[in-house]
Amino acid sequence: MMDEPRCLNEGPDCRGPVEFHINPDRDDFKAFPRCEFHQAKRLGQAEKNRSWNSDVAPSWFDPTYAGERWNEDD
Ligand SMILES: [Zn+2]
């Protein structure tokens, strides 16, 4: 019996069929199984990841998170 793919973010939020998706912010074209809901969420993160290339910290950036800092010379 074949295993059905399981959502990487499997949890009570899962919605829709689980399928393999390629994410636009990865350049290795690896596909990851996610349900419809979590893939939509993942794509939202990809949008945010793109803004990391910006000079200005995006509004969602929290410098206290994981001790990260936006600029070295702050
Ligand atoms: Zn899910």
N, CA, C, O and the ligand as a Tripos MOL2 file, in Angstrom:
@<TRIPOS>MOLECULE
protein
  297   295    75     0     0
PROTEIN
NO_CHARGES

@<TRIPOS>ATOM
      1 N           0.8450   -1.2070    0.0000 N.3       1 MET1
      2 CA          0.0000    0.0000    0.0000 C.3       1 MET1
      3 C           0.8790    1.2550    0.0000 C.2       1 MET1
      4 O           1.7830    1.3940    0.8240 O.2       1 MET1
      5 N           0.6050    2.1420   -0.9150 N.am      2 MET2
      6 CA          1.3690    3.3770   -1.0390 C.3       2 MET2
      7 C           1.0210    4.3320    0.0920 C.2       2 MET2
      8 O          -0.1400    4.4660    0.4790 O.2       2 MET2
      9 N           2.0490    4.9910    0.6140 N.am      3 ASP3
     10 CA          1.7860    6.0310    1.6060 C.3       3 ASP3
     11 C           1.2750    7.2790    0.9130 C.2       3 ASP3
     12 O           1.8270    7.7140   -0.0980 O.2       3 ASP3
     13 N           0.2380    7.8380    1.4530 N.am      4 GLU4
     14 CA         -0.2150    9.1400    0.9770 C.3       4 GLU4
     15 C           0.7750   10.1880    1.4680 C.2       4 GLU4
     16 O           1.2920   10.0740    2.5790 O.2       4 GLU4
     17 N           1.0480   11.2110    0.6550 N.am      5 PRO5
     18 CA          1.9100   12.2860    1.1640 C.3       5 PRO5
     19 C           1.2360   12.9750    2.3490 C.2       5 PRO5
     20 O           0.0200   13.1650    2.3710 O.2       5 PRO5
     21 N           2.0490   13.3390    3.3230 N.am      6 ARG6
     22 CA          1.5100   14.0370    4.4850 C.3       6 ARG6
     23 C           2.0350   15.4540    4.5360 C.2       6 ARG6
     24 O           3.2010   15.7160    4.2410 O.2       6 ARG6
     25 N           1.1540   16.3620    4.9170 N.am      7 CYS7
     26 CA          1.4950   17.7810    4.9770 C.3       7 CYS7
     27 C           2.6810   18.0030    5.9210 C.2       7 CYS7
     28 O           2.6960   17.4970    7.0430 O.2       7 CYS7
     29 N           3.6640   18.7570    5.4540 N.am      8 LEU8
     30 CA          4.8320   19.0820    6.2750 C.3       8 LEU8
     31 C           4.4320   19.8080    7.5540 C.2       8 LEU8
     32 O           5.0840   19.6700    8.5890 O.2       8 LEU8
     33 N           3.3860   20.5580    7.4720 N.am      9 ASN9
     34 CA          2.9190   21.3410    8.6160 C.3       9 ASN9
     35 C           1.6710   20.7190    9.2210 C.2       9 ASN9
     36 O           0.8170   21.4000    9.7880 O.2       9 ASN9
     37 N           1.5980   19.4120    9.0800 N.am     10 GLU10
     38 CA          0.4180   18.6820    9.5000 C.3      10 GLU10
     39 C          -0.0810   19.1040   10.8800 C.2      10 GLU10
     40 O           0.6870   19.1890   11.8380 O.2      10 GLU10
     41 N          -1.3630   19.3610   10.9560 N.am     11 GLY11
     42 CA         -1.9460   19.7950   12.2180 C.3      11 GLY11
     43 C          -3.4300   20.0350   12.0410 C.2      11 GLY11
     44 O          -4.0050   19.7310   10.9950 O.2      11 GLY11
     45 N          -4.0370   20.5780   13.0660 N.am     12 PRO12
     46 CA         -5.4910   20.7940   13.0150 C.3      12 PRO12
     47 C          -5.9130   21.8040   11.9550 C.2      12 PRO12
     48 O          -7.0810   21.8510   11.5670 O.2      12 PRO12
     49 N          -4.9580   22.6180   11.4830 N.am     13 ASP13
     50 CA         -5.2840   23.6340   10.4700 C.3      13 ASP13
     51 C          -5.3870   23.0550    9.0720 C.2      13 ASP13
     52 O          -5.9310   23.7010    8.1760 O.2      13 ASP13
     53 N          -4.8750   21.8470    8.8680 N.am     14 CYS14
     54 CA         -4.8000   21.2820    7.5290 C.3      14 CYS14
     55 C          -6.1500   21.3000    6.8240 C.2      14 CYS14
     56 O          -7.1900   20.9910    7.4060 O.2      14 CYS14
     57 N          -6.0940   21.6710    5.5630 N.am     15 ARG15
     58 CA         -7.2920   21.7630    4.7590 C.3      15 ARG15
     59 C          -6.9490   21.4050    3.3200 C.2      15 ARG15
     60 O          -5.8980   21.7920    2.8090 O.2      15 ARG15
     61 N          -7.8170   20.6860    2.6880 N.am     16 GLY16
     62 CA         -7.6280   20.3880    1.2780 C.3      16 GLY16
     63 C          -6.6740   19.2380    1.0570 C.2      16 GLY16
     64 O          -6.0940   18.7060    2.0030 O.2      16 GLY16
     65 N          -6.5140   18.8530   -0.2030 N.am     17 PRO17
     66 CA         -5.6590   17.7160   -0.5410 C.3      17 PRO17
     67 C          -4.1880   18.0300   -0.3330 C.2      17 PRO17
     68 O          -3.7540   19.1610   -0.5500 O.2      17 PRO17
     69 N          -3.4160   17.0260    0.0890 N.am     18 VAL18
     70 CA         -1.9700   17.1830    0.2380 C.3      18 VAL18
     71 C          -1.2940   16.8380   -1.0790 C.2      18 VAL18
     72 O          -1.4740   15.7440   -1.6140 O.2      18 VAL18
     73 N          -0.5160   17.7790   -1.5960 N.am     19 GLU19
     74 CA          0.1910   17.5690   -2.8540 C.3      19 GLU19
     75 C           1.6010   18.1220   -2.7400 C.2      19 GLU19
     76 O           1.9040   18.9090   -1.8430 O.2      19 GLU19
     77 N           2.4620   17.6980   -3.6640 N.am     20 PHE20
     78 CA          3.8240   18.2360   -3.6860 C.3      20 PHE20
     79 C           3.8270   19.5710   -4.4130 C.2      20 PHE20
     80 O           3.2610   19.7130   -5.4970 O.2      20 PHE20
     81 N           4.4800   20.5470   -3.7860 N.am     21 HIS21
     82 CA          4.5480   21.8840   -4.3750 C.3      21 HIS21
     83 C           5.9980   22.3380   -4.4490 C.2      21 HIS21
     84 O           6.8090   22.0260   -3.5770 O.2      21 HIS21
     85 N           6.3070   23.0790   -5.5070 N.am     22 ILE22
     86 CA          7.6170   23.7240   -5.6270 C.3      22 ILE22
     87 C           7.4490   25.1620   -5.1610 C.2      22 ILE22
     88 O           6.4970   25.8430   -5.5430 O.2      22 ILE22
     89 N           8.3780   25.6160   -4.3370 N.am     23 ASN23
     90 CA          8.2450   26.9510   -3.7720 C.3      23 ASN23
     91 C           9.1070   27.9530   -4.5260 C.2      23 ASN23
     92 O          10.2730   27.6850   -4.8140 O.2      23 ASN23
     93 N           8.5250   29.1160   -4.8460 N.am     24 PRO24
     94 CA          9.2030   30.0900   -5.7180 C.3      24 PRO24
     95 C          10.4420   30.7160   -5.0990 C.2      24 PRO24
     96 O          11.2640   31.2840   -5.8180 O.2      24 PRO24
     97 N          10.5980   30.6260   -3.7720 N.am     25 ASP25
     98 CA         11.7780   31.2500   -3.1670 C.3      25 ASP25
     99 C          12.9280   30.2720   -2.9880 C.2      25 ASP25
    100 O          13.9520   30.6140   -2.3960 O.2      25 ASP25
    101 N          12.7620   29.0590   -3.4940 N.am     26 ARG26
    102 CA         13.8760   28.1030   -3.4720 C.3      26 ARG26
    103 C          14.3790   27.9450   -4.8930 C.2      26 ARG26
    104 O          13.5890   27.8840   -5.8340 O.2      26 ARG26
    105 N          15.6990   27.8780   -5.0510 N.am     27 ASP27
    106 CA         16.2040   27.7070   -6.4140 C.3      27 ASP27
    107 C          16.6310   26.2740   -6.6770 C.2      27 ASP27
    108 O          17.1870   25.9730   -7.7330 O.2      27 ASP27
    109 N          16.3760   25.3880   -5.7190 N.am     28 ASP28
    110 CA         16.7380   23.9920   -5.9570 C.3      28 ASP28
    111 C          15.5650   23.1660   -6.4860 C.2      28 ASP28
    112 O          15.7080   21.9770   -6.7690 O.2      28 ASP28
    113 N          14.4090   23.8100   -6.6150 N.am     29 PHE29
    114 CA         13.2250   23.1720   -7.1930 C.3      29 PHE29
    115 C          12.8240   21.8930   -6.4810 C.2      29 PHE29
    116 O          12.2640   20.9790   -7.0860 O.2      29 PHE29
    117 N          13.1180   21.8400   -5.1900 N.am     30 LYS30
    118 CA         12.6340   20.7090   -4.4200 C.3      30 LYS30
    119 C          11.1510   20.9000   -4.1340 C.2      30 LYS30
    120 O          10.6730   22.0080   -3.8870 O.2      30 LYS30
    121 N          10.4460   19.7800   -4.1770 N.am     31 ALA31
    122 CA          9.0190   19.8370   -3.9270 C.3      31 ALA31
    123 C           8.7170   19.2830   -2.5380 C.2      31 ALA31
    124 O           9.3060   18.2900   -2.1110 O.2      31 ALA31
    125 N           7.8090   19.9260   -1.8550 N.am     32 PHE32
    126 CA          7.4440   19.5030   -0.5200 C.3      32 PHE32
    127 C           5.9400   19.2730   -0.4290 C.2      32 PHE32
    128 O           5.1530   20.0220   -1.0090 O.2      32 PHE32
    129 N           5.5500   18.2380    0.2980 N.am     33 PRO33
    130 CA          4.1250   17.9570    0.4140 C.3      33 PRO33
    131 C           3.4570   18.8990    1.4100 C.2      33 PRO33
    132 O           3.8760   19.0040    2.5620 O.2      33 PRO33
    133 N           2.4360   19.5670    0.9590 N.am     34 ARG34
    134 CA          1.6510   20.4000    1.8670 C.3      34 ARG34
    135 C           0.1970   20.3580    1.4430 C.2      34 ARG34
    136 O          -0.1260   20.1720    0.2700 O.2      34 ARG34
    137 N          -0.6650   20.5350    2.4200 N.am     35 CYS35
    138 CA         -2.0820   20.6490    2.1080 C.3      35 CYS35
    139 C          -2.3320   22.0190    1.4860 C.2      35 CYS35
    140 O          -1.4590   22.8870    1.4810 O.2      35 CYS35
    141 N          -3.5240   22.1880    0.9700 N.am     36 GLU36
    142 CA         -3.8680   23.4310    0.2990 C.3      36 GLU36
    143 C          -3.6620   24.6350    1.2180 C.2      36 GLU36
    144 O          -3.1120   25.6570    0.8080 O.2      36 GLU36
    145 N          -4.1060   24.4990    2.4530 N.am     37 PHE37
    146 CA         -4.0360   25.6050    3.4100 C.3      37 PHE37
    147 C          -2.5980   25.9850    3.7240 C.2      37 PHE37
    148 O          -2.2360   27.1610    3.6740 O.2      37 PHE37
    149 N          -1.7760   24.9910    4.0470 N.am     38 HIS38
    150 CA         -0.4080   25.2950    4.4490 C.3      38 HIS38
    151 C           0.4500   25.7280    3.2690 C.2      38 HIS38
    152 O           1.4150   26.4730    3.4430 O.2      38 HIS38
    153 N           0.1050   25.2650    2.0680 N.am     39 GLN39
    154 CA          0.8370   25.7380    0.9010 C.3      39 GLN39
    155 C           0.5390   27.2050    0.6550 C.2      39 GLN39
    156 O           1.4360   27.9710    0.3040 O.2      39 GLN39
    157 N          -0.7070   27.6030    0.8360 N.am     40 ALA40
    158 CA         -1.0650   29.0140    0.6730 C.3      40 ALA40
    159 C          -0.2800   29.8500    1.6860 C.2      40 ALA40
    160 O           0.2120   30.9340    1.3740 O.2      40 ALA40
    161 N          -0.1780   29.3180    2.9000 N.am     41 LYS41
    162 CA          0.5640   30.0140    3.9350 C.3      41 LYS41
    163 C           2.0500   30.0940    3.5700 C.2      41 LYS41
    164 O           2.7010   31.1210    3.7640 O.2      41 LYS41
    165 N           2.5630   28.9890    3.0400 N.am     42 ARG42
    166 CA          3.9700   28.9350    2.6400 C.3      42 ARG42
    167 C           4.2530   29.9450    1.5340 C.2      42 ARG42
    168 O           5.3060   30.5820    1.5250 O.2      42 ARG42
    169 N           3.3320   30.0880    0.6230 N.am     43 LEU43
    170 CA          3.5170   31.0450   -0.4620 C.3      43 LEU43
    171 C           3.5160   32.4630    0.0730 C.2      43 LEU43
    172 O           4.2100   33.3290   -0.4590 O.2      43 LEU43
    173 N           2.7470   32.7050    1.1130 N.am     44 GLY44
    174 CA          2.7670   34.0110    1.7570 C.3      44 GLY44
    175 C           4.1310   34.2950    2.3420 C.2      44 GLY44
    176 O           4.6110   35.4270    2.2850 O.2      44 GLY44
    177 N           4.7650   33.2700    2.9100 N.am     45 GLN45
    178 CA          6.1100   33.4190    3.4570 C.3      45 GLN45
    179 C           7.1190   33.6940    2.3580 C.2      45 GLN45
    180 O           8.0610   34.4640    2.5480 O.2      45 GLN45
    181 N           6.9230   33.0650    1.2070 N.am     46 ALA46
    182 CA          7.8290   33.2770    0.0880 C.3      46 ALA46
    183 C           7.8120   34.7430   -0.3190 C.2      46 ALA46
    184 O           8.8500   35.3180   -0.6450 O.2      46 ALA46
    185 N           6.6320   35.3390   -0.2970 N.am     47 GLU47
    186 CA          6.5190   36.7630   -0.5980 C.3      47 GLU47
    187 C           7.3720   37.5610    0.3750 C.2      47 GLU47
    188 O           8.1020   38.4680   -0.0250 O.2      47 GLU47
    189 N           7.2770   37.2190    1.6490 N.am     48 LYS48
    190 CA          8.0420   37.9320    2.6660 C.3      48 LYS48
    191 C           9.5330   37.6970    2.4910 C.2      48 LYS48
    192 O          10.3330   38.6190    2.6510 O.2      48 LYS48
    193 N           9.9140   36.4470    2.1580 N.am     49 ASN49
    194 CA         11.3280   36.1330    1.9960 C.3      49 ASN49
    195 C          11.9610   37.0130    0.9340 C.2      49 ASN49
    196 O          13.1240   37.3970    1.0510 O.2      49 ASN49
    197 N          11.2100   37.3270   -0.0850 N.am     50 ARG50
    198 CA         11.7360   38.1650   -1.1470 C.3      50 ARG50
    199 C          12.1210   39.5340   -0.6220 C.2      50 ARG50
    200 O          13.0920   40.1270   -1.0920 O.2      50 ARG50
    201 N          11.3720   40.0430    0.3450 N.am     51 SER51
    202 CA         11.6510   41.3860    0.8380 C.3      51 SER51
    203 C          12.8870   41.4120    1.7350 C.2      51 SER51
    204 O          13.3220   42.4850    2.1520 O.2      51 SER51
    205 N          13.4600   40.2380    2.0390 N.am     52 TRP52
    206 CA         14.7020   40.2030    2.8060 C.3      52 TRP52
    207 C          15.8330   40.8280    2.0220 C.2      52 TRP52
    208 O          16.8350   41.2460    2.6020 O.2      52 TRP52
    209 N          15.6870   40.8980    0.7080 N.am     53 ASN53
    210 CA         16.7220   41.5030   -0.1130 C.3      53 ASN53
    211 C          16.6730   43.0200   -0.0480 C.2      53 ASN53
    212 O          17.5740   43.7040   -0.5330 O.2      53 ASN53
    213 N          15.6250   43.5290    0.5500 N.am     54 SER54
    214 CA         15.4630   44.9780    0.6410 C.3      54 SER54
    215 C          16.4180   45.5700    1.6830 C.2      54 SER54
    216 O          16.8400   44.8830    2.6130 O.2      54 SER54
    217 N          16.7460   46.8380    1.5160 N.am     55 ASP55
    218 CA         17.6250   47.5280    2.4590 C.3      55 ASP55
    219 C          16.9030   47.8630    3.7490 C.2      55 ASP55
    220 O          17.5120   47.9990    4.8100 O.2      55 ASP55
    221 N          15.6080   47.9900    3.6340 N.am     56 VAL56
    222 CA         14.8200   48.4200    4.7790 C.3      56 VAL56
    223 C          14.1630   47.2100    5.4270 C.2      56 VAL56
    224 O          13.6060   46.3560    4.7380 O.2      56 VAL56
    225 N          14.2270   47.1400    6.7290 N.am     57 ALA57
    226 CA         13.5690   46.0420    7.4260 C.3      57 ALA57
    227 C          12.0680   46.1240    7.1930 C.2      57 ALA57
    228 O          11.4530   47.1650    7.4260 O.2      57 ALA57
    229 N          11.4810   45.0260    6.7330 N.am     58 PRO58
    230 CA         10.0330   45.0320    6.5270 C.3      58 PRO58
    231 C           9.3000   45.1380    7.8520 C.2      58 PRO58
    232 O           9.8580   44.8550    8.9130 O.2      58 PRO58
    233 N           8.0670   45.5430    7.7770 N.am     59 SER59
    234 CA          7.3130   45.8340    8.9990 C.3      59 SER59
    235 C           7.1630   44.6090    9.8910 C.2      59 SER59
    236 O           7.0070   44.7330   11.1060 O.2      59 SER59
    237 N           7.2130   43.3980    9.2720 N.am     60 TRP60
    238 CA          7.0170   42.1980   10.0750 C.3      60 TRP60
    239 C           8.2980   41.7730   10.7730 C.2      60 TRP60
    240 O           8.2790   40.8820   11.6220 O.2      60 TRP60
    241 N           9.4230   42.4130   10.4170 N.am     61 PHE61
    242 CA         10.7020   41.9850   10.9780 C.3      61 PHE61
    243 C          10.7890   42.3280   12.4610 C.2      61 PHE61
    244 O          10.5940   43.4760   12.8590 O.2      61 PHE61
    245 N          11.0820   41.3240   13.2620 N.am     62 ASP62
    246 CA         11.1870   41.5210   14.6970 C.3      62 ASP62
    247 C          12.6220   41.2130   15.1190 C.2      62 ASP62
    248 O          13.0180   40.0480   15.1310 O.2      62 ASP62
    249 N          13.4000   42.2260   15.4610 N.am     63 PRO63
    250 CA         14.8210   42.0120   15.7660 C.3      63 PRO63
    251 C          15.0550   41.1390   16.9920 C.2      63 PRO63
    252 O          16.1570   40.6290   17.1960 O.2      63 PRO63
    253 N          14.0280   40.9690   17.7970 N.am     64 THR64
    254 CA         14.1890   40.1210   18.9760 C.3      64 THR64
    255 C          14.0300   38.6540   18.6320 C.2      64 THR64
    256 O          14.4080   37.7800   19.4120 O.2      64 THR64
    257 N          13.4660   38.3830   17.4570 N.am     65 TYR65
    258 CA         13.2350   37.0080   17.0670 C.3      65 TYR65
    259 C          14.5540   36.3230   16.7550 C.2      65 TYR65
    260 O          15.2950   36.7680   15.8780 O.2      65 TYR65
    261 N          14.8480   35.2560   17.4590 N.am     66 ALA66
    262 CA         16.0680   34.4640   17.2440 C.3      66 ALA66
    263 C          17.3250   35.3080   17.3600 C.2      66 ALA66
    264 O          18.3880   34.9120   16.8820 O.2      66 ALA66
    265 N          17.2100   36.4730   17.9930 N.am     67 GLY67
    266 CA         18.3760   37.3140   18.2040 C.3      67 GLY67
    267 C          18.9420   37.9030   16.9220 C.2      67 GLY67
    268 O          20.0780   38.3760   16.9030 O.2      67 GLY67
    269 N          18.1560   37.8760   15.8530 N.am     68 GLU68
    270 CA         18.6580   38.3830   14.5910 C.3      68 GLU68
    271 C          18.6130   39.9060   14.5690 C.2      68 GLU68
    272 O          17.7640   40.5290   15.2060 O.2      68 GLU68
    273 N          19.5300   40.4790   13.8330 N.am     69 ARG69
    274 CA         19.5290   41.9150   13.6490 C.3      69 ARG69
    275 C          19.5010   42.2270   12.1660 C.2      69 ARG69
    276 O          20.0680   41.4990   11.3510 O.2      69 ARG69
    277 N          18.8380   43.3120   11.8280 N.am     70 TRP70
    278 CA         18.7150   43.6350   10.4060 C.3      70 TRP70
    279 C          20.0350   44.1830    9.8630 C.2      70 TRP70
    280 O          20.5030   43.7620    8.8050 O.2      70 TRP70
    281 N          20.6220   45.1140   10.5890 N.am     71 ASN71
    282 CA         21.8940   45.7000   10.1520 C.3      71 ASN71
    283 C          22.9700   45.4240   11.1950 C.2      71 ASN71
    284 O          22.7200   45.4970   12.3980 O.2      71 ASN71
    285 N          24.1580   45.1080   10.7200 N.am     72 GLU72
    286 CA         25.2570   44.8010   11.6280 C.3      72 GLU72
    287 C          25.6280   46.0100   12.4720 C.2      72 GLU72
    288 O          25.9980   45.8760   13.6380 O.2      72 GLU72
    289 N          25.5280   47.1900   11.8740 N.am     73 ASP73
    290 CA         26.0260   48.3900   12.5460 C.3      73 ASP73
    291 C          24.9210   49.2230   13.1810 C.2      73 ASP73
    292 O          25.0670   50.4320   13.3550 O.2      73 ASP73
    293 N          23.8480   48.5880   13.5140 N.am     74 ASP74
    294 CA         22.7720   49.2980   14.2030 C.3      74 ASP74
    295 C          23.2540   49.8210   15.5540 C.2      74 ASP74
    296 O          22.4850   50.4480   16.2830 O.2      74 ASP74
    297 ZN         -1.3840   21.2020    6.2790 Zn       75 ZN75
@<TRIPOS>BOND
     1     1     2 1
     2     2     3 1
     3     3     4 2
     4     3     5 am
     5     5     6 1
     6     6     7 1
     7     7     8 2
     8     7     9 am
     9     9    10 1
    10    10    11 1
    11    11    12 2
    12    11    13 am
    13    13    14 1
    14    14    15 1
    15    15    16 2
    16    15    17 am
    17    17    18 1
    18    18    19 1
    19    19    20 2
    20    19    21 am
    21    21    22 1
    22    22    23 1
    23    23    24 2
    24    23    25 am
    25    25    26 1
    26    26    27 1
    27    27    28 2
    28    27    29 am
    29    29    30 1
    30    30    31 1
    31    31    32 2
    32    31    33 am
    33    33    34 1
    34    34    35 1
    35    35    36 2
    36    35    37 am
    37    37    38 1
    38    38    39 1
    39    39    40 2
    40    39    41 am
    41    41    42 1
    42    42    43 1
    43    43    44 2
    44    43    45 am
    45    45    46 1
    46    46    47 1
    47    47    48 2
    48    47    49 am
    49    49    50 1
    50    50    51 1
    51    51    52 2
    52    51    53 am
    53    53    54 1
    54    54    55 1
    55    55    56 2
    56    55    57 am
    57    57    58 1
    58    58    59 1
    59    59    60 2
    60    59    61 am
    61    61    62 1
    62    62    63 1
    63    63    64 2
    64    63    65 am
    65    65    66 1
    66    66    67 1
    67    67    68 2
    68    67    69 am
    69    69    70 1
    70    70    71 1
    71    71    72 2
    72    71    73 am
    73    73    74 1
    74    74    75 1
    75    75    76 2
    76    75    77 am
    77    77    78 1
    78    78    79 1
    79    79    80 2
    80    79    81 am
    81    81    82 1
    82    82    83 1
    83    83    84 2
    84    83    85 am
    85    85    86 1
    86    86    87 1
    87    87    88 2
    88    87    89 am
    89    89    90 1
    90    90    91 1
    91    91    92 2
    92    91    93 am
    93    93    94 1
    94    94    95 1
    95    95    96 2
    96    95    97 am
    97    97    98 1
    98    98    99 1
    99    99   100 2
   100    99   101 am
   101   101   102 1
   102   102   103 1
   103   103   104 2
   104   103   105 am
   105   105   106 1
   106   106   107 1
   107   107   108 2
   108   107   109 am
   109   109   110 1
   110   110   111 1
   111   111   112 2
   112   111   113 am
   113   113   114 1
   114   114   115 1
   115   115   116 2
   116   115   117 am
   117   117   118 1
   118   118   119 1
   119   119   120 2
   120   119   121 am
   121   121   122 1
   122   122   123 1
   123   123   124 2
   124   123   125 am
   125   125   126 1
   126   126   127 1
   127   127   128 2
   128   127   129 am
   129   129   130 1
   130   130   131 1
   131   131   132 2
   132   131   133 am
   133   133   134 1
   134   134   135 1
   135   135   136 2
   136   135   137 am
   137   137   138 1
   138   138   139 1
   139   139   140 2
   140   139   141 am
   141   141   142 1
   142   142   143 1
   143   143   144 2
   144   143   145 am
   145   145   146 1
   146   146   147 1
   147   147   148 2
   148   147   149 am
   149   149   150 1
   150   150   151 1
   151   151   152 2
   152   151   153 am
   153   153   154 1
   154   154   155 1
   155   155   156 2
   156   155   157 am
   157   157   158 1
   158   158   159 1
   159   159   160 2
   160   159   161 am
   161   161   162 1
   162   162   163 1
   163   163   164 2
   164   163   165 am
   165   165   166 1
   166   166   167 1
   167   167   168 2
   168   167   169 am
   169   169   170 1
   170   170   171 1
   171   171   172 2
   172   171   173 am
   173   173   174 1
   174   174   175 1
   175   175   176 2
   176   175   177 am
   177   177   178 1
   178   178   179 1
   179   179   180 2
   180   179   181 am
   181   181   182 1
   182   182   183 1
   183   183   184 2
   184   183   185 am
   185   185   186 1
   186   186   187 1
   187   187   188 2
   188   187   189 am
   189   189   190 1
   190   190   191 1
   191   191   192 2
   192   191   193 am
   193   193   194 1
   194   194   195 1
   195   195   196 2
   196   195   197 am
   197   197   198 1
   198   198   199 1
   199   199   200 2
   200   199   201 am
   201   201   202 1
   202   202   203 1
   203   203   204 2
   204   203   205 am
   205   205   206 1
   206   206   207 1
   207   207   208 2
   208   207   209 am
   209   209   210 1
   210   210   211 1
   211   211   212 2
   212   211   213 am
   213   213   214 1
   214   214   215 1
   215   215   216 2
   216   215   217 am
   217   217   218 1
   218   218   219 1
   219   219   220 2
   220   219   221 am
   221   221   222 1
   222   222   223 1
   223   223   224 2
   224   223   225 am
   225   225   226 1
   226   226   227 1
   227   227   228 2
   228   227   229 am
   229   229   230 1
   230   230   231 1
   231   231   232 2
   232   231   233 am
   233   233   234 1
   234   234   235 1
   235   235   236 2
   236   235   237 am
   237   237   238 1
   238   238   239 1
   239   239   240 2
   240   239   241 am
   241   241   242 1
   242   242   243 1
   243   243   244 2
   244   243   245 am
   245   245   246 1
   246   246   247 1
   247   247   248 2
   248   247   249 am
   249   249   250 1
   250   250   251 1
   251   251   252 2
   252   251   253 am
   253   253   254 1
   254   254   255 1
   255   255   256 2
   256   255   257 am
   257   257   258 1
   258   258   259 1
   259   259   260 2
   260   259   261 am
   261   261   262 1
   262   262   263 1
   263   263   264 2
   264   263   265 am
   265   265   266 1
   266   266   267 1
   267   267   268 2
   268   267   269 am
   269   269   270 1
   270   270   271 1
   271   271   272 2
   272   271   273 am
   273   273   274 1
   274   274   275 1
   275   275   276 2
   276   275   277 am
   277   277   278 1
   278   278   279 1
   279   279   280 2
   280   279   281 am
   281   281   282 1
   282   282   283 1
   283   283   284 2
   284   283   285 am
   285   285   286 1
   286   286   287 1
   287   287   288 2
   288   287   289 am
   289   289   290 1
   290   290   291 1
   291   291   292 2
   292   291   293 am
   293   293   294 1
   294   294   295 1
   295   295   296 2
@<TRIPOS>SUBSTRUCTURE
     1 MET1         2 RESIDUE 1 A MET
     2 MET2         6 RESIDUE 1 A MET
     3 ASP3        10 RESIDUE 1 A ASP
     4 GLU4        14 RESIDUE 1 A GLU
     5 PRO5        18 RESIDUE 1 A PRO
     6 ARG6        22 RESIDUE 1 A ARG
     7 CYS7        26 RESIDUE 1 A CYS
     8 LEU8        30 RESIDUE 1 A LEU
     9 ASN9        34 RESIDUE 1 A ASN
    10 GLU10       38 RESIDUE 1 A GLU
    11 GLY11       42 RESIDUE 1 A GLY
    12 PRO12       46 RESIDUE 1 A PRO
    13 ASP13       50 RESIDUE 1 A ASP
    14 CYS14       54 RESIDUE 1 A CYS
    15 ARG15       58 RESIDUE 1 A ARG
    16 GLY16       62 RESIDUE 1 A GLY
    17 PRO17       66 RESIDUE 1 A PRO
    18 VAL18       70 RESIDUE 1 A VAL
    19 GLU19       74 RESIDUE 1 A GLU
    20 PHE20       78 RESIDUE 1 A PHE
    21 HIS21       82 RESIDUE 1 A HIS
    22 ILE22       86 RESIDUE 1 A ILE
    23 ASN23       90 RESIDUE 1 A ASN
    24 PRO24       94 RESIDUE 1 A PRO
    25 ASP25       98 RESIDUE 1 A ASP
    26 ARG26      102 RESIDUE 1 A ARG
    27 ASP27      106 RESIDUE 1 A ASP
    28 ASP28      110 RESIDUE 1 A ASP
    29 PHE29      114 RESIDUE 1 A PHE
    30 LYS30      118 RESIDUE 1 A LYS
    31 ALA31      122 RESIDUE 1 A ALA
    32 PHE32      126 RESIDUE 1 A PHE
    33 PRO33      130 RESIDUE 1 A PRO
    34 ARG34      134 RESIDUE 1 A ARG
    35 CYS35      138 RESIDUE 1 A CYS
    36 GLU36      142 RESIDUE 1 A GLU
    37 PHE37      146 RESIDUE 1 A PHE
    38 HIS38      150 RESIDUE 1 A HIS
    39 GLN39      154 RESIDUE 1 A GLN
    40 ALA40      158 RESIDUE 1 A ALA
    41 LYS41      162 RESIDUE 1 A LYS
    42 ARG42      166 RESIDUE 1 A ARG
    43 LEU43      170 RESIDUE 1 A LEU
    44 GLY44      174 RESIDUE 1 A GLY
    45 GLN45      178 RESIDUE 1 A GLN
    46 ALA46      182 RESIDUE 1 A ALA
    47 GLU47      186 RESIDUE 1 A GLU
    48 LYS48      190 RESIDUE 1 A LYS
    49 ASN49      194 RESIDUE 1 A ASN
    50 ARG50      198 RESIDUE 1 A ARG
    51 SER51      202 RESIDUE 1 A SER
    52 TRP52      206 RESIDUE 1 A TRP
    53 ASN53      210 RESIDUE 1 A ASN
    54 SER54      214 RESIDUE 1 A SER
    55 ASP55      218 RESIDUE 1 A ASP
    56 VAL56      222 RESIDUE 1 A VAL
    57 ALA57      226 RESIDUE 1 A ALA
    58 PRO58      230 RESIDUE 1 A PRO
    59 SER59      234 RESIDUE 1 A SER
    60 TRP60      238 RESIDUE 1 A TRP
    61 PHE61      242 RESIDUE 1 A PHE
    62 ASP62      246 RESIDUE 1 A ASP
    63 PRO63      250 RESIDUE 1 A PRO
    64 THR64      254 RESIDUE 1 A THR
    65 TYR65      258 RESIDUE 1 A TYR
    66 ALA66      262 RESIDUE 1 A ALA
    67 GLY67      266 RESIDUE 1 A GLY
    68 GLU68      270 RESIDUE 1 A GLU
    69 ARG69      274 RESIDUE 1 A ARG
    70 TRP70      278 RESIDUE 1 A TRP
    71 ASN71      282 RESIDUE 1 A ASN
    72 GLU72      286 RESIDUE 1 A GLU
    73 ASP73      290 RESIDUE 1 A ASP
    74 ASP74      294 RESIDUE 1 A ASP
    75 ZN75       297 GROUP 0 **** ****
